[in-house]
Amino acid sequence: MPAPKVTVGVLLERLRGTLQLEEIEPGTGHDRAVLNPEVSSPGLVLAGYVKRFSPGRLQVLGETEITYLSSLSTSERRKILELFFSFPIPAVFVTKGQRLPSGLKELAAASGIPLIRTKLKTAEFYRRIKPVLEMEFAPTASLHGSLADVFGVGLFFTGKSGIGKSECVLDLVERGHRLVGDDLVICSKRGNDVLIGRGHEMQRHYMEIRGVGLIDIPAIFGIRAVRQQKRIEVVVQLEEWDQHAVVERTGLDVQTTTILEVELPKITVYLNPGKNITVIAEVIALNHLLRYSGVNAAEVFNNRLVNRMKTAAKASNIREYLQEDHE
């Protein structure tokens, strides 16, 4: 059976400082799997209603829950907590640094469930932990290509090996744009339609240029020449020139491609000697910004052409009518 992607121990290691975490019984349940990106409070479970309870989530005991538990008699509290800890809960967090009701620590330890306290208020704890869990559980894919930030637009360059993806991005960096990742881009899905790309942690911000070798982009061009991650917004497919290929001339028929079930615009650029792919890449980014702001150059030109044809047709009809008027 494969090891779980996220464990309580991993979360503790990554978030101990950010969430001001304190283990009540250090070392307990570090290997427990976190299988759900959601985090919630037990709610009516503490009143004995468990029909709608989702035990796979991380559980949070805020001031309301702790106050309620403290108001119960010892026997009632023990009965409720035994029911609560009978579920396969990954971990339980107590917010606002609250004092634990009697029995909570002992019953959690007996069940092997980590009990963790934080000084953060409940709302702030939720605000900080949710993005981390979303990132950990986001669908991911490894993409072969290069990702650059061009005028604030994430352009992902793809194509067969040796086509010139790295050289194109290197030229963009030299012109003041920013490298995100080269050769291997790790893509993760956020929400329904956002793809975030980053370089592999082992090769981040290094580039391989054929004939030159590996180069360190921030060392050569400065730290402003790189980004840690960027949203992928346009896919640029680099292809060798083919005179028989059917090439889009107007831009009215927008090509698309799908990554992790997210549809992205795709621009195919055919390469031949003398073509300035860097300037074309900048124009692709700027044109995307124009489309995003509601300006579509292809549609504007097409509408202008259609209106001119309609005007010319009306003028022709009027001339024919006057020519036939012999009075």
N, C-alpha and C positions, 0 to 999 in steps of 0.2 A: 504494500500500500504506500503510495507516495506521501512524502512529508507535507504537512499543511503549509499553504503559502504564507499565512500569517499566524503567529502564536502570541500568547499573552507576553511571553518573554521578549519577543521582538518589539511589540508595542511599548513595553516598559523601557527597553533600551533606547528607543527612538524618541519617546515622549516624556521621559522622566523629568527633564528640566523644563520643557515647554508647559507641561500640565502640572508641574509642582507635585509629583506623585510620591507617596510614601506607602510602602508595603507594610501592612499590619503584621503579617507573618512572612518575612522575607524568604523567597525561594519557593513558595507554595504555588503550584499549578503553572509554572512557566511554560510547560510543554502543551498546555491546553490550546486546542485549535480555535481560532476565531474564524468562523465560516460565513459570517453575515456582516455587511458593511453598516448595518443599522445599529443605533444605540438608543435605548429607551429606558423609561422608568417602569417598575413592575406594576404600578397602578392597582387595579382591583385584585391582583394576586394576593396582596397583603390583607385583603378582606376575605380571602378564601375562594374567590372566583377565578378559575384557571382555564376556562374553556377557550378564551381568546388569547392566551398567553403565548408569546414567541420566545421560547427559551434559548434559541440559538444566538440571540443578540446580547451584546454587552449591556449590563444593567446599571442604572444610576440611582442611588438613594440620595435625594435632595433633602432640604429642610422639612418639607411636608411629610415625606416618608419616615424620616428619623423621628420627628415629633410624634407621628402616629404610633410608631413602634414603642416609643418611650411611654406612651399613655396606656399601653396594655399591661395587664397583669403578667407576672413572670411566666405562668403556665400558658396563657393565651399567646404571648409573644413567642415562646418556644414552639408551640404548635404551628404557628404561621411560618416561622423561619424554617422549621423542618420541612414543611411543604414547599417553600420557596427554593431551598437548597437541594431538594430532591430532583430538580430539573437540571439538565446538562448545560448550565450557564457557564460561558467562558470566564467571566470575571465580573466582580461587583465593585463599583466606585462609590465612595461617599464624598460628597462635595462640601465646600465651605469649612473644611477642617473640623467637622462636628465630632462631638464626643459620641462614642459608640454605645448603644443600649446594651445592657447585659445580655449575654448569650449570643450576640451577633458574631463576635470574633471566634468563639469556640465552635459554633455550628458550621461556620464557613470553613474553618480549618479541618473539621471532621469530614466535610464533604470534598475536601481537596480543591475548593474554589478560591482563587485569589481574592482577597479583600484589600482594596487599595483606596487610600484617602488622598484627597487633593484640597488645597487651600482655595482653589478657584470657586467662584459662585457657579451655581448650576447652569445658568444661561451661557456664561463665558466658557465653561467646560465643554458644553455641546458645540459652541461656535468653533472651538479650537480642534476638537477631535474629529468632527465630521469630515472636513476636507482631507484629513490624513487617511481616514478609512476609505473614502471615495477613491483616492489615488491608489491605495493598496489593492483595491478590488476592481479597478477599472480594467476593461478588456484591453489587451496589448497585442502589438504585432511588430515584427522586425522587418524594416523596409530597406531594400538596397537602393541607395541614392544619396543625394546631398540636400541638406535643408539650410536655407539662408533667409535672413530677415532683410527684405528689400523695401525700403520706404514704409516699413511697418507691416508689410504683407509677407506671410510665410510662403515662400516658393519652394516646393519640393521637386528637385531635378532628378529624373530617372531616365534610364536607357541602358543599353547593353554595355558591358564592361569595355572601357577604353574609348568610349564615345566622346568624352571630354567634360563630364559632369564636374569633377573636382576643379579642372582648369577654369571653367566658367565661374564657379563660386569664388575661386581665388581672385579672379579679376574683379568680381563684385566687391570683395573685401577690400581690394586695393582702391576701389572707387568710393569707399566709405561705408559700405553695407556690412552686415554682420553674419558670421558663420554660427550655425547652431550645431550641426553634426555632418560629418562626411563619411561616405561609403556605407555606414550602417546607422540607421536612424530608428530609435525605439519610439513607437507611436502608441499612445494610450487614448482611450475614448473617455471624454468627460460629458456627462449628461447624455442628451440624445444626438447631438450633431456637432460636437466640438472634438477635434483631434489635436492632441498636443504631442509635438515631436521633440526629442532630445537626443544627444549623442550618447553612445555607449560609454559608461563610466571609465573603462580602461583606455579608450582612444579619444576621449572627448577633446575637441579643439585641436587635434592633430590632423594633418592632411597628408595623403600620399600623392605626390606628383610624379608621374612616370618619367624616369630619366634623372630626377632630382632626389627622390626618396621622401622620407617623412620630414615634415616641417611643423614647427610649433607656432600656430597663428598668433596667440596673444603675445608671445615673446618677440615676434617680428613686427606685428602691426599695433600692438598695445591691447590692453584689456577691453577697450571699447569696440574692438573688432569681433567680439564673440558674445553670444547669448547662451544661457543655460538651457532654455527651452523656448518654443514658439509654437503658436497655433499654425497648423498646416491649412492653407486656404486655397492654393492653386497648385495643381500638378503640372509640371512642364516636362513633356516627353521629348527627349532628344533622339532624332532619327537621322540616319545617313540619307543624303539626297537621292531621290528616286524620281526621275522625270516622268515616270508613268503613274506616280502616286496621285490620288485624288486629294487635293489640298483645299482647305476652306479658305475662300478669298475675301469674304465679307464679314464673317464673325456672327452672322445671324443664326447659324446652326451651331450651338454651343455643345462641344463634346463634354462628356462627364466620365468619371471613373469612381469606383466604390472602394473604400477602405474601411474595414470594421463596420460595414453596413451604413457608412456615412457617404453620401454622394458629394463629390467635389468637382469643380470645373477643371477640365483638362485641355491644355494647349499643346499641340504637336508642332515642334519646330524642326524643320529639315535643314541639316547642316551641309554647306558646301564651301569651298575655299573663298575667303574674303568676307563671309557673313559675320557681322558683329553681334554675336549672341549675347554679349553683356548688355548692350544698349537695348536689344530686343527684350531681355529679361526685365530691365527697368521699365520699359513700356508696358509689359504684361502686368507688372505690379501697379503702375499708375492707372492703367485701364481698369483693373479690378477695383481700385478705389473709386473710380468714376462710376462704375456699375453699382457699387455698394451705396453710393450717394444718390443713385437714381438716374444717372446719365448713361445711356447706352448709345455709343457713337454709331454702331451699325444700324440700330433701329431709327435713330435720328436721320441718318443719311437715306435710309430706305423710305421713310415717310416723306422726306423732302423730294425724293425722286418720284414717288407716287403722286404727290400733290402737283409737281410740275407736269407730269403726264396728263393728269386730269385737267389742268388749266389749258394745256395745249390742245387737248381734245375738244374742250368747250369752244376755244377760239376758232378751231377748224370748222366746227358746226355752224358758228355764226357767220363765217366767211362764205360757206356754201349756201346758207340761207339768203344772204344779201346778193350773191351772184345770180340766184334764181328769181330775184325780185326785179321785173322788167318795167314796172310802172313808173 
